[in-house]
Amino acid sequence: MKPPTFVRPLSDPEWQAIRAGLRSPDAFTLRRSQILRASADGRLPSQIADDLGCSSQTVRNAIRAFHAIGTDCLREGSHRPVSARPELDGIACERLRALLHRSPRDFGKPTSLWTLDLTARVASAQGITERPMSVESIRQALMRMGIGWKRAKRWITSPDPAYLRKKGLATV
């Protein structure tokens, strides 16, 4: 069984930061300050959790965060995952743009119109992406490039000389 977790001895600036946190209007800062003060007073994580109405894991997380980053743990951090990044990097986005400028028929598809689902499948088959992407990932990649999906659908052309007139895209 592991010994209980306590905060290390606190310096004067750390005590001042904790006291200031006890007066904070932010609930996160207040809770963390209460946990650190109680731990510095020698209370066990389970006792602190019972008093504050939280789990003992929350108390241990606060103490570990204090040991790792000091009083900066009194400020709430981002909830965004560290690994969150776009599926497609700049080179892959440019390859996707080039793909959309071609007809799906060039890739053996029975249609001349791109859909987001078809784009995702062809991009995966062409090696633009390592694994199959969702429709939403394709849409977001296009948006990052400044391309709305409706605009991308209008890239389709026809060998018919009257194509623009028929589609109403040009005045003749």
C-alpha positions in Angstrom: 0.0 0.0 0.0 1.3 3.4 -0.9 1.8 6.0 1.8 -0.8 8.9 1.7 0.1 11.9 -0.5 0.8 15.3 1.2 2.0 18.6 -0.2 5.7 19.4 0.4 6.5 22.2 2.9 5.2 25.5 1.5 7.3 28.6 1.1 6.0 32.1 2.0 5.0 33.1 -1.6 3.2 29.7 -1.9 1.3 30.4 1.3 0.3 33.8 0.0 -0.9 32.4 -3.3 -3.0 29.8 -1.5 -4.5 32.5 0.9 -5.3 34.6 -2.1 -6.9 31.6 -3.8 -9.2 31.1 -0.8 -10.7 34.5 -1.5 -11.0 33.9 -5.3 -14.4 34.0 -6.9 -13.3 31.2 -9.3 -14.6 27.9 -7.9 -11.6 25.9 -9.4 -9.0 28.1 -7.7 -11.0 28.1 -4.4 -11.2 24.3 -4.4 -7.6 23.8 -5.2 -6.5 26.3 -2.5 -8.7 24.5 0.1 -7.2 21.2 -0.9 -3.6 22.4 -0.7 -4.1 24.2 2.7 -5.8 21.1 4.2 -2.9 18.9 2.9 -0.3 21.3 4.3 -2.1 21.0 7.7 -1.5 17.3 7.6 -4.9 16.0 6.6 -5.2 12.8 4.6 -6.6 13.0 1.0 -9.7 10.9 2.1 -10.4 13.3 5.0 -10.1 16.4 2.7 -12.3 14.7 0.1 -15.0 14.0 2.7 -14.9 17.6 4.0 -15.0 19.2 0.6 -17.5 16.8 -1.0 -15.2 15.6 -3.8 -13.4 12.4 -4.6 -10.1 11.5 -3.0 -8.7 11.2 -6.6 -9.5 14.9 -7.1 -7.4 15.7 -4.0 -4.5 13.5 -5.1 -4.6 15.2 -8.6 -4.5 18.6 -7.0 -1.5 17.6 -4.8 0.3 16.1 -7.8 -0.3 19.2 -9.9 1.1 21.3 -7.1 4.2 19.2 -7.0 4.6 19.4 -10.8 4.0 23.1 -11.4 3.7 24.8 -8.1 1.1 27.5 -7.5 0.3 27.7 -11.2 -1.9 24.7 -10.5 -4.4 27.1 -8.9 -5.4 28.4 -12.3 -7.6 26.2 -14.5 -5.9 25.0 -17.6 -7.2 24.2 -21.0 -9.6 21.2 -21.4 -8.3 20.7 -25.0 -6.5 17.4 -25.4 -2.7 17.8 -25.9 -2.9 15.6 -29.0 -5.6 17.6 -30.8 -4.4 18.6 -34.1 -5.8 18.7 -37.6 -5.9 15.4 -39.4 -4.3 16.9 -42.6 -1.2 19.0 -42.6 -0.4 21.6 -45.2 1.0 19.3 -47.8 -2.0 16.9 -47.5 -4.4 19.8 -47.8 -2.8 20.9 -51.0 -3.0 17.3 -52.3 -6.7 17.3 -51.3 -7.3 20.5 -53.2 -5.6 19.0 -56.3 -7.8 15.9 -55.9 -11.0 18.0 -55.9 -9.9 19.7 -59.1 -10.1 16.4 -60.9 -13.2 14.4 -61.7 -14.2 11.4 -59.5 -14.4 9.4 -62.8 -10.6 9.7 -63.0 -10.5 7.5 -59.9 -12.9 4.9 -61.3 -16.0 6.3 -59.6 -19.4 6.1 -61.4 -20.2 9.8 -60.8 -18.8 13.1 -61.8 -19.9 14.9 -58.6 -17.8 14.9 -55.4 -19.4 14.3 -52.1 -17.7 14.6 -48.8 -17.9 10.9 -48.2 -16.6 10.1 -51.7 -13.7 12.6 -51.1 -12.8 10.9 -47.9 -12.8 7.4 -49.5 -10.7 8.6 -52.5 -8.3 10.6 -50.3 -7.7 7.4 -48.3 -7.2 5.3 -51.4 -4.8 7.8 -52.9 -2.7 7.8 -49.8 -3.4 11.4 -48.9 -4.4 10.2 -45.5 -3.0 7.3 -43.5 -6.4 6.1 -42.4 -10.0 6.7 -43.5 -11.2 10.1 -42.5 -14.6 11.3 -41.4 -16.8 13.6 -43.6 -16.4 16.2 -40.9 -12.6 16.0 -41.0 -12.7 16.6 -44.8 -15.1 19.6 -44.4 -12.9 21.1 -41.7 -9.7 20.7 -43.8 -11.5 22.5 -46.7 -12.6 25.3 -44.4 -9.0 25.8 -43.1 -8.0 26.2 -46.8 -10.7 28.9 -47.1 -12.9 26.7 -49.3 -16.5 26.2 -48.6 -17.9 22.8 -49.7 -20.4 24.3 -52.1 -17.6 26.2 -53.8 -15.6 23.0 -54.2 -18.6 21.3 -55.8 -18.7 24.1 -58.5 -15.2 23.2 -59.7 -16.7 20.5 -61.8 -16.5 21.2 -65.5 -17.8 19.6 -68.6 -16.3 19.2 -72.1 -19.6 20.5 -73.4 -18.9 24.0 -75.0 -22.2 25.3 -73.8 -21.7 24.0 -70.2 -21.3 27.5 -68.6 -24.3 28.8 -70.4 -26.4 25.9 -69.4 -25.4 26.1 -65.8 -26.1 29.8 -65.7 -22.5 30.6 -64.7 -21.8 32.9 -67.7 -23.9 35.3 -69.7 -23.8 34.6 -73.4 
